[in-house]
């Protein structure tokens, strides 16, 4: 009997070890599935991940080719595209209720910013995520009130998060207004620390925090470009005003050459041929 028990226990240990090895080898695949299943529920848009390679043994690795689509109603296909995300996780917390991420480095994200009426695509994404968070909390409260048993809600702590070398491309009516100045606008680097340390924070809430900071950066950059364009138009109008005043003075004095110069100047302001 003892012989069979030993064989049975030995077989069970082999299965457990095999499952652990399988989890280690496929942690990246599990992350990819999780991102593509949970992401759309949070953002109400398409979310895809090319690949993930996180070592269960070291806790370090990265994600490649993250795509976050725009919510319904926006013309551009994507809101965020990231080629590379580097991260380090505290491996001792991978199986705990609170996962500690030591660092996340989001490299060269491509942001597409689009306005629609009084809102924009990032405000819509944040609203969708906040709605998902509220629904999640309501479900948890309902389960607690009915004393249903279930797994503890996973929370996350992010010690250090950096977004750098980002670029913003405008879409829709904004791109028509800004022209080529609406492409490859620099996104200010973003550095956040200690997300989730002061209070329990779900992954969805952490995502909303990051989106909020990105929205602030986008607003600052787009505002700066708009200010530059406005100043340029103002200078052109002031130049046009001076040209017209000179032309008027030329008419009074019968100066034909002054009128011709004024005509050329006005054409150049509006992009016409000054020759």
C-alpha positions in Angstrom: 0.0 0.0 0.0 2.8 2.4 1.0 4.5 1.6 -2.4 1.4 2.7 -4.3 1.1 5.8 -2.1 4.7 6.7 -2.8 4.1 6.2 -6.5 0.9 8.3 -6.4 2.6 11.1 -4.5 5.6 11.0 -6.9 3.2 11.2 -9.8 1.4 14.2 -8.3 4.7 16.0 -7.7 5.7 15.4 -11.3 2.4 16.9 -12.5 2.8 20.0 -10.2 6.4 20.5 -11.3 5.2 20.2 -15.0 2.5 22.8 -14.4 5.0 25.2 -12.8 7.4 24.8 -15.7 4.5 25.3 -18.1 3.4 28.5 -16.3 7.0 29.8 -16.4 7.4 29.0 -20.1 4.0 30.5 -21.1 3.7 33.5 -18.8 4.1 35.7 -21.8 1.3 33.9 -23.6 -0.9 34.2 -20.5 -0.3 37.9 -20.3 -1.2 38.3 -24.0 -4.5 36.5 -23.5 -5.3 38.5 -20.4 -4.6 41.9 -22.1 -6.7 41.0 -25.1 -9.6 39.7 -23.0 -9.7 42.3 -20.3 -8.5 45.3 -22.3 -11.6 45.7 -24.5 -13.9 45.3 -21.5 -12.2 48.3 -19.9 -11.8 50.6 -22.9 -14.7 49.5 -25.0 -12.3 49.4 -28.0 -10.0 47.0 -29.7 -6.9 46.0 -27.7 -4.2 43.8 -29.1 -0.8 42.8 -27.9 1.8 41.4 -30.3 3.8 39.4 -27.7 4.9 39.4 -24.1 8.0 37.9 -22.6 8.2 38.1 -18.8 10.4 35.7 -16.9 8.7 34.1 -13.9 12.2 33.5 -12.5 13.6 37.0 -12.8 10.4 39.1 -13.0 11.8 41.1 -15.9 10.9 41.3 -19.5 8.7 43.3 -21.9 5.6 43.7 -24.0 5.7 44.3 -27.7 3.3 46.0 -30.2 0.5 47.1 -27.9 -2.5 48.5 -29.8 -5.4 50.4 -28.1 -8.1 51.3 -30.6 -10.4 54.3 -30.5 -13.9 54.1 -29.0 -16.9 54.1 -31.4 -17.5 57.4 -33.1 -13.9 58.4 -33.8 -12.5 58.2 -37.3 -8.9 57.2 -36.5 -8.3 53.4 -36.0 -6.1 53.8 -32.9 -5.6 55.9 -29.9 -2.3 54.4 -28.6 0.3 52.3 -30.4 3.5 51.2 -28.5 6.3 49.2 -30.0 8.1 48.3 -26.8 7.3 48.3 -23.1 10.0 47.2 -20.6 9.0 46.1 -17.1 10.3 44.5 -14.0 7.9 42.8 -11.6 8.7 41.7 -8.0 8.6 37.9 -8.7 7.6 37.2 -5.1 4.3 39.0 -5.6 3.2 37.3 -8.9 1.0 34.8 -7.0 -0.2 37.3 -4.3 -3.3 39.5 -4.2 -1.1 42.6 -4.7 1.3 42.5 -7.6 4.2 44.9 -7.2 5.7 46.2 -10.5 9.0 47.8 -9.8 9.3 49.6 -13.1 7.5 50.2 -16.4 9.2 52.0 -19.3 6.9 52.8 -22.2 9.1 53.7 -25.2 8.1 56.0 -28.1 4.3 55.6 -28.0 2.4 57.0 -31.0 -0.7 58.8 -29.8 -3.6 59.8 -32.1 -5.6 62.6 -30.6 -9.1 63.4 -32.0 -11.8 65.7 -30.9 -15.5 65.2 -31.4 -17.8 67.9 -30.2 -17.1 68.7 -26.5 -15.2 65.5 -25.9 -12.1 63.6 -27.4 -11.0 60.1 -27.8 -8.9 60.0 -24.6 -11.8 61.5 -22.5 -14.0 58.7 -23.9 -11.4 56.0 -23.1 -11.1 57.3 -19.5 -14.9 57.5 -19.1 -15.1 53.9 -20.3 -12.4 52.7 -17.9 -14.0 54.6 -15.0 -17.4 53.0 -15.8 -15.8 49.5 -15.8 -14.1 50.3 -12.4 -17.5 51.5 -10.9 -19.2 48.3 -12.2 -16.4 46.2 -10.8 -16.7 47.8 -7.3 -20.5 47.4 -7.4 -20.2 43.7 -8.1 -17.7 43.3 -5.3 -20.0 45.1 -2.8 -22.9 42.9 -3.9 -20.8 39.8 -3.3 -19.7 41.0 0.1 -23.3 41.8 1.1 -24.5 38.4 0.0 -21.4 36.8 1.7 -20.5 34.9 -1.4 -17.1 33.4 -1.3 -14.7 34.3 -4.0 -11.1 35.2 -4.8 -9.7 38.4 -3.4 -9.6 41.4 -5.9 -6.2 41.7 -7.4 -4.5 45.1 -6.8 -1.3 46.5 -8.2 1.5 48.8 -7.0 3.7 50.5 -9.6 6.9 51.9 -8.0 8.1 53.7 -11.1 6.5 54.4 -14.5 8.1 56.4 -17.3 6.6 57.3 -20.7 9.2 58.9 -23.0 9.9 60.0 -26.6 6.2 59.9 -27.4 4.7 61.5 -30.5 1.1 62.9 -31.1 -0.7 62.8 -34.4 -3.9 64.8 -34.7 -6.9 63.3 -36.5 -10.3 64.4 -37.9 -11.1 68.1 -37.9 -8.0 68.9 -35.8 -5.7 67.6 -38.6 -7.6 69.7 -41.2 -7.1 72.8 -39.0 -3.4 72.2 -38.1 -2.3 70.7 -41.4 1.2 69.2 -41.4 1.8 70.9 -38.0 -0.6 68.3 -36.6 1.8 65.4 -37.1 4.7 64.2 -34.9 4.0 66.7 -32.1 6.2 65.8 -29.1 4.5 64.4 -26.1 6.2 65.6 -22.8 7.9 62.8 -21.0 5.7 61.5 -18.1 7.1 60.1 -14.8 4.8 58.7 -12.2 5.9 57.1 -8.9 4.2 55.0 -6.2 0.9 54.3 -7.9 -1.3 52.2 -5.6 0.8 52.7 -2.5 -1.5 55.0 -0.6 -4.7 53.0 -1.3 -5.6 49.8 -2.9 -5.6 50.2 -6.7 -6.9 47.8 -9.2 -5.2 47.4 -12.6 -8.1 49.2 -14.2 -7.7 52.2 -11.8 -4.0 52.3 -12.5 -4.6 52.4 -16.2 -7.0 55.3 -15.7 -4.4 57.2 -13.8 -1.9 56.7 -16.6 -4.5 57.8 -19.3 -5.2 60.9 -17.3 -1.6 61.9 -17.2 -1.2 61.3 -20.9 -4.3 63.4 -21.6 -2.7 66.3 -19.6 0.5 65.9 -21.7 -1.5 65.9 -24.9 -3.4 69.0 -23.9 -0.2 70.8 -23.2 1.5 69.9 -26.4 -1.4 70.5 -28.7 -2.1 73.8 -26.9 1.5 74.9 -27.5 1.2 74.1 -31.2 -2.1 76.0 -31.5 -0.5 79.0 -29.7 2.4 79.0 -32.2 0.0 78.8 -35.2 -2.2 81.6 -33.8 0.8 83.8 -33.3 1.9 83.1 -36.8 -1.5 84.0 -38.2 -1.6 87.2 -36.1 1.8 88.2 -37.4 0.6 87.6 -41.0 -2.5 89.7 -40.4 -0.5 92.5 -38.9 1.9 92.3 -41.9 -1.2 92.4 -44.2 -2.6 95.4 -42.4 0.7 97.3 -42.8 0.8 96.4 -46.5 -2.8 97.7 -47.0 -1.9 100.9 -45.2 1.1 101.4 -47.5 -1.1 100.6 -50.5 -3.7 103.2 -49.4 -0.9 105.8 -48.9 0.4 104.9 -52.4 -3.1 105.5 -53.9 -3.2 108.9 -52.4 0.2 109.8 -53.8 -0.4 108.0 -57.2 2.5 105.5 -56.5 1.8 102.6 -58.9 4.9 100.6 -57.7 3.7 100.7 -54.1 0.4 99.3 -55.2 2.1 96.5 -57.1 4.3 95.6 -54.1 1.3 95.5 -51.9 -0.5 93.2 -54.2 2.4 90.8 -54.3 2.7 91.0 -50.5 -1.0 90.1 -50.0 -0.7 87.2 -52.4 2.3 85.8 -50.5 0.4 86.0 -47.1 -2.4 83.7 -48.6 0.0 81.4 -50.3 -0.3 82.9 -53.7 2.4 83.4 -56.3 4.2 86.7 -55.5 6.0 86.8 -58.9 
